[in-house]
Every structure is written in C-alpha cells, then in structure tokens.
C-alpha cells in the first residue's frame, strides 16, 4: 500500500502552447475534456503531443480541436491507421460553448488551446478566449518583462 502512494506523478502537464501567450491576450480560460482513441492516450503518456498551432472550431453547438499533433508510437496498434492530426471533439458544458460562440462571433475573439494536462487520470485541454496582439503590443510586453527582470536584479544587488 505504501508503495503506491509514493509513485504519484509529479508533473501533470503534457504540453504547453507558449506561442499562444505570445500572439494573443488570453482573456478567459476554460477546461475541456478531449475525446481520444487508445493509441492517442498512450502517445500522450509518452509526451508525443504538440499543440502549438492548434485552435478550437465551434460548430453546431459542439467544440472541436484542430491542429493538435499527437504522434503515434511505433508500438501502437497495428490493425488501425493512426491519423496524427485528426479533429478531436472537446467536451464542454452547453453554457460554456454558448459563451465561447457569442464571444467568437460577435466580439471577434479566437479560441486557442493553451495547455494540455492530466487531471484525475483524464486528459484535459485548457482553452483560452483570446484577442490577437499587434506587433507594438508584443514589443510592449517584451519591454515590460525585461524591465521587471532588470528591477529584480537591481533589488537583489542592493540587498
């Protein structure tokens, strides 16, 4: 019994989309389940996933994840043809989908995948309601980040 308690997974994060934080202002975040096949779960456990160019399409009251690349393991099942970039259905509550549809259609927001992680043994995707950044916004964020870093250095040297 004691052996099982010590084998807890320390990191539940599978993949992060750092490009989304660079290219968009993330206004609001949602957690969504993902409908996966067996070989995809094995690949996720091995860390063979990339969500850099992924986005969410809202259609007919459902949400779908496009552009997520889950590379099949060579030991995956031989009786199927795995499609690494297939469209995967996201599981959200109806009111969350309605909120996303309203913001995406009326206010010009984009819905992007920002992270993928494990929660209670299930794969979850964090999706964000995002507004695109202009080039001057990106420069301002980078300048502010550099100033914060320099300020920390100055405070560290003074103390």
N, C-alpha and C positions, 0 to 999 in steps of 0.2 A: 504494500500500500504506500509506504513512504517513498518508494522509487518513482511511482507515477507522479507524485506531487512535485518532485524535483525536475521533471522533464518538461516543464512549462516553456512554451515558445516565448522568447524574449522580445522579438520584433514581429508585430502583426502586419506591418506594411509590406505589400507586394511590389507596388510600383508607384512612382510619383510623376506628375506632369509639371515639371518646373517651367516649361515653355509657356504653359497657360498663365502662370503667375506673372511672367514677363510680358506677355502680349495682351493681357486683359486685366481689368479691375474686377475682382470677384466680389459681387455684391452680396449674394446669399448662397449657402451651401445646403445640399440635400444628400441623404444617404439612400442608395438604391441597391437592391439585390440584383444579381445577374443570373440569367438562365444559361447554364453551361452544360456541356457534354462531359462525359467521363474523362476523355483524354485531355480536355482543357483544364480540368481540376488538377490533374497530375502535372501538367506543364506549369500551372500557377504555383504549385508547391515547390517546383524546381526553380521558380523565378524567371521563367521564359516568357515574359509579357512586356509589351511596350505600349504605352497609351499616349505618347507624345502628340500624335496628330489625330487623336480621337475626339469626336463630338457626339452630341445627342440629337437625334431627329425625333420630333413629336408628331405622330400621325395617327389619326382615328382614335384618339384617347389613349394611346399607348406610347411608350418611350423606347427607342432603340439606340444602341451604342454602335456607332460606325467608326471604322479606322483603328480599332484596337487590334494589335497584332499579338496573337498567342501562338508561339512557335511550337509545333508538335514535337514531342520527344521521339527519338528513334525507336524506343521500346513501346510506343503507343500501339494500340490495337491494329492488327494487320487487315482486318476484314472491313475497314472503313477508309474512306479517302478524306483525311482531315483538311479543312479549309481554314488557314490561319487568320484570315481577315473577314470571316463571316460576320453578318449582322447579328448582334446579340440583344435579346429583349431585356429591358430593365424593369424591375418590379418596384413600383411606387404606388402610394395611395392616390386615389382619384382626385382629391383636393390638391395634392402636390402637383400632379400633372396639369390640372386646370390652372394653377398659379404659374407654372412654367410656360404653358401655352399662351396665357394672357401677356406675360412679360415679353416673350419672344416675338409674338405677332404685333402687339400694339406699341411696345416701347423700344423695339429694336435691339433687344438683348440676344446673346448667344448662349447656348447651354453646352458647356465643355466638361469633360471628365478631368478631375484634378488629382485623384488618388485612387488606388485600389488596395484593399486591405482585407484581412481576416477578422471576422467578429463572430464569436461563438461557433467556430468551425465552418462558417459560411463566407463565401467571397462577397464583398460589398464594394461598390464604387461610390466615391464621393463626387457628385456633380455640382458644378457651380453655375449660377446665373451670372453671366459675365458681360461687361461692356468693353469694347475694344479700346486699346490705348493708341494714341497718336505718337509720333516719333518724339515730340517735345515732352510728352508725359513720361516716356521711358527714360529720357535723359534726366528729367527732374527727379524721378525715383532713384536712379543710379547716383545722382549727385547727393541726394539726401542720405542714402545708405553710406556713401563714402564719408560724409560729414559725421554721421553717427559713429562710424568706426574710428575716425580721427579723434573725435571727442573722447571716446573710451580710452584711447592711447594716452591722450593728454592727462586725463584724470588718473590713470594708472601710474604715470611717471611722477605726478605731483605727490601722490600718497606715499 
